[in-house]
Amino acid sequence: VVTFAKLLQQKKGYSTGYIGKWHLNGRTKPGFEDEDRKFGFYDTKYQFNRGHWKFFEDDESNVHAYEYKEIRKVKSNLEESYSTDFLFRKALDFMRKRINQNKRFALMLSIPDPHGPNDVRPPYDTMYNSMNFTLPATGVAAYNKNPASPGWAKFDVDHKNAEELIT
C-alpha cells in the first residue's frame, strides 16, 4: 500500500510520524507500535490501535493507556496524562526535534477527543457551561438520524498530479 507517509519518506526524505488513534490494526487494544503495519510512518511509538483511552503514561520503554474509570491508576498529574494534552505534547516534541535537526517532517496527529465517552479533565469539563449553542443544520440532521453531506464533501481532486504537489 502506497501512503502519503511512504511517498514523503521515500521521494523527499521526510521524517514521518503518527501519533494518536490509528484504528486500522484489527482488534488489538491499545495495540501500540505495530512494526508490521507502519504504512510509511517511521516514528509510531505513540500510535495506538483501538479504545477510548483518556489517560496515557510513558515510562520511556512502554506507553500505558487508561480509561476514564481507571483514573486512580494514573501516577502523573492530569495535565501530563490526559489524552489530548499527552498526545499534543508528544507531537510538539516530535516537531521540535526535527526542526532542531533541520529535517523535513510530516506528522499525523489523531487525537481521540472529542469522542465518547465525553469525559474531560478540568477546566474543560465546565468552561462552556454558561453558554448556549445552536446546533447547525448538519448537527440537527445527524441528531435526527438523517445525515446531510457537508458542503466541503463535493470537490474534485486530481489524483494523477497529486505527487507533483509534494515539496
N, C-alpha and C positions, 0 to 999 in steps of 0.2 A: 504494500500500500504506500503510495507516494503522498506525503503530507506536506503542509506548508513548512513545518519544522525541518523535515528532511531536505526540502529544497533550499531553504535558507542556510542550513548547515553545510550541505554538500556543494552548492553552487557558489555561495558567497562567504563561507567560513564563519557564519554566525555561531555564537554560543547560545544554545537553546535550553529553555527550561519550562517545566509545567508545575505549577503549584496549585493545589486545591483538588476539588472533586472531579474525577475522571469519568466514572460510571460506565466504562466500556470493557471491563475485565472480568466478566462472569459474576459469580455470586460471592466472591471473597469480600469480607468486611473486616477492617477497613481496607486491607489489601494495598499497603504502601509499597511503592517502588518495585513494580514487576519488571524485572530485567528483560523478559521475553517480549514485552509489549510496550515499548517506549515510543514507537511511532515517530522517530526522529528527534525526540526531546532528549537531550543529553543529561540534564540535571532533573531528576524526578524524585528526589528524596521526600518531598512534601506533597507528592501526588498520591491521592487515595482513591479507592475504587467506589465504595458504596457506604451508605449510612448517613445519618443526620447528626454528625458529631458537633457538639457545641464547645468542646474544650480540647486543646492539644498541649502536650508537653514533649520536649525534646531533650533527651539525655546524651546527645552527641552521637550515640550509636543507633538509637531507636527513637521513633516517634510514637507517642501513645495518644490514643483518641478516647474521649469520654462523652457520653450522652449527658444531657442536662441533669437527669436524675442521679448521675454519678458525681456530682459536684464535690462531694466530700472526699473523693479520691484524689482530687487535683491538689498538688503540692504548692504550685506557684500562685501568685495573685491573679485575679480575674482579668486585669488588663493585659497580662502577659499570656494567659492561656485561652481566653475567649477566641473562638474560631476566626472571626473576621480580623481581629487585632493580630493574632498569631500569624495568619497567612499573609496579611499585608506587610507585617514586619519582615517575614522571610522573603517576600517579593522585593522589598526595598533593599535588603541585604544582597540579594542576587544582583540587582541592578547596580548598586554602589560598587560591588566587586568588579563587575565588567567595565564600568565607567573608569574606575581607578586603573584598570589594566588597559584602557583604551581599546576595548574589544567591542565589536558589533554584537548585539544580542537581540533575541526575541523571547519574550516571556509570556506565557499564557497563564493568567491568574483567574481561577474559578472559585469564587467564594461560595460557601453553601447557603449563606443568608442573602435575601430573605427566602426562607423555606420553612415549612412546618417541621417540627413543632416550633411555633413562633415565640420561643423563649429567648430573651436577650438580657444582657447584663446592664446594670445601672451605669450611666444615667439614661441609656437609650430606651429602657423599658417604660419610662414615663415622660419623656421630653416633649411629646406631642399630645399629651392628654388634654390640654386646654384648647386644642384646635379642632375645628370641624372641617371635614373634607368632603367634596362632592365627587362621587365615583364617575369616571369618564364613561362614555358610551360603550367602549370596548369592555370595560370592567363590568358594567351592568349586563351586557350580553353574556359575558363569561359566567357571571353570578346566576343568570337565568338559564344556563346551560345551552346558550345559543351563540357559540363563538363567532366573532367577527374578525376577519383578517385585518391586521393593522395596515395603514396606508403604505408604509415602507416595504411591505411584502411584495409589492408589484414593481420590480425593476429588473433590468436586463444586465447580465454580466457577460463580458467577452472572455470566456474561458480559454480560448485559443491563444490570446495575447497576455494572459494573466502573469506568466513568468517574466515578461518584459518589465512589469511594474516593480519587481523586486530590485531594490538598490543596495 
